[in-house]
């Protein structure tokens, strides 16, 4: 028999065994979906943004100087120079994650930055799960994250 049922924040109409999906006009998009759609919109607007360009834009948006950023991320001046000049240097994933923590990026912003290098935080890698956990909770203490990584047998972000 047909009827309306609420599952979480979504309202579905059921007709016997057939689920027709969200009720038209209902507010079925939760906050996470809104953030994802906004992130996708930004990516599609600038599909060819390089890592260096995105990093520079994020530094400006966070009102931080280059020196503050690379020092807070514990990145050497030489590595920083190679990243910003677009030389053939491709930063390691842990370097990018340290920069994300230093810039206090959201989980979505971090994923976008990683994607410019063809990287991602995976749901099947223990270290990535730990870093994701702290980013999603807006905990930007690199020492706390490194300690948790070590406790779980993972190399710390500051090891490369």
C-alpha positions, 0 to 999 in steps of 0.5 A, spaced: 500 500 500 502 506 498 504 512 503 509 516 505 515 514 509 521 518 512 528 516 512 533 520 515 532 527 512 529 524 506 521 523 504 520 517 500 513 515 497 512 508 497 507 504 492 507 497 494 514 494 493 516 500 488 520 506 491 519 512 487 525 516 490 524 523 493 517 527 493 518 532 488 518 539 491 520 536 498 527 539 501 531 532 500 538 535 499 542 534 506 548 539 507 553 534 505 549 534 498 549 541 498 557 542 499 558 536 494 554 540 489 557 547 490 564 543 490 562 540 483 560 547 481 566 550 482 570 544 479 566 545 473 567 552 472 575 551 472 576 544 470 583 546 468 586 549 474 593 547 476 595 545 483 599 551 484 593 555 481 589 552 486 594 552 492 595 560 491 588 561 490 587 558 497 592 561 500 589 568 498 582 566 500 585 564 507 589 571 508 595 567 509 602 569 506 606 564 502 612 564 508 606 562 513 603 557 509 610 553 508 612 554 515 606 552 518 606 546 513 613 544 515 615 544 508 622 546 506 623 553 502 626 549 496 620 544 496 615 550 496 619 554 490 619 547 486 611 547 487 610 554 486 614 555 480 611 549 477 617 545 476 617 538 474 616 537 482 610 533 484 608 534 491 607 528 495 600 526 498 603 527 505 606 534 503 599 536 500 595 534 506 600 538 511 599 544 506 591 542 507 592 542 515 596 548 515 591 552 511 585 549 515 582 547 509 575 543 509 575 536 507 571 538 500 577 543 499 582 538 501 579 533 496 579 538 490 586 540 492 588 533 491 584 532 485 588 537 481 594 532 482 590 525 481 590 524 488 584 523 493 583 521 500 581 514 500 575 510 504 579 504 504 586 506 506 587 507 514 591 513 514 586 517 509 581 515 514 584 518 520 586 524 516 579 525 513 576 524 520 580 530 523 579 534 517 571 533 517 571 535 525 576 541 523 581 539 527 588 542 524 593 540 529 598 536 525 601 533 531 595 530 534 593 527 527 601 525 526 600 521 533 593 518 531 597 516 525 602 513 529 598 509 534 594 506 528 601 503 525 601 509 519 607 513 517 605 520 520 604 526 515 611 529 517 615 523 515 616 525 508 
